[in-house]
Amino acid sequence: MSIRYHAAACQTAFDCPKHRDEIPARVDRMLAIAEQAIVGHEPFFDVRLLAFPEFAHAVPTIDSVKGLRETLAVELPNEHTDRYEVLCRRYGCFIQTGTFLERVAERDDVVFNTTLLIGPGGVLATYRKVNPWIPWELHASPHDLGVDADEAFPVADTEIGRIGCAICYDWLFPETIRALAFRGAEVLVRVSAYMDPWGATPPMDWWTLFNRARAAENTAYVVASNQGAHLHQYPPFSWPGGSMVVDFDGRVLAQADPGPGEKVVVAPIDIDALRAERARRRGHDMVAHLRREIHGLGPGPGLAPAAGHPIERDEIESRIAAAKRAATGGGR
């Protein structure tokens, strides 16, 4: 069965919350946005993957972990994630939630910045931001707690492809997104609150730059949802929006115009085409061509050193083929 559908990058523009009691109203609005995107586009195509931005449920406006835990943080999953599951089951879709400030019962001294992938069957993956935007963000990273890499970088194998997610500042670290790609991710979701001047307009359009680069270097789709709040809502920064979908060659398939406000952009995802390209390509396959040893990386997909010299074309082809087999075995 072919795997083709459309993804929606949805951006929100909420006022800054003061308490977790404001989360239900935010969920109301995001469920409405999701349903409108699905139903509105139904005559044309099926929207099956939807992404929402970082800090869509709560913003870390309190300058202490204790304060965040007491006023804004929630345990996950919860009644809010249950509501997303109901919508996913109704429409057969998958939602990468906007982030929650997460507290866990076993640790009273940490808060995580967390997004969940939810489908018709419930929560499929939980991702906690690995690279908080220091020095401002007080969230704990899995790195701070000695979490295993397989737990830190989950990839969900779903009926619409293998989906991985990372949050905002994570995307400035190619190693973080590579960790998802090496675990087989075909669609990379960016849940973000990326502010000016590093937004969607030159000369500092890092938002577009890194989304395109991560897509191309990993041969993966990118669905990137950015915060669309106004300056007065989430000071001290203004928020450029520009939510977008990028294909596996780094081509922008759809992008919201720069500037704040609620917006939704949709674009096609063709997993069959992506898998065919990954299988076919011997050139520009930067996962299979990675020379791990010289970069000091551990075991994983990559190109083995030459076994002898002089190097010949058949020998190169043989090493590429072996690297591609290894990458496929890892879920890619």
Secondary structure, DSSP 8 states (H G I E B T S, - for coil): ---EEEEEEEE------SSGGGHHHHHHHHHHHHHHHHHHHTTT--EEEEE--TTSS----SSSHHHHHHHT-B-SS-HHHHHHHHHHHHHT-EEE---EEEEETTEEEEEEEEEEEEETTEEEEEEE-SS--TTT-----GGGGT--HHHHS-EEEETTEEEEEEEGGGGG-HHHHHHHHTTT-SEEEEEE---TTSSSSTTS-HHHHHHHHHHHHHT-EEEEEE----TTTSTT----B--EEE-TTS-EEEE--BSSS-EEEEEEEEHHHHHHHHHH-SSS-TTTT--TGGGT--SSS-----SSSS--HHHHHHHHHHHHHHHHHTT-
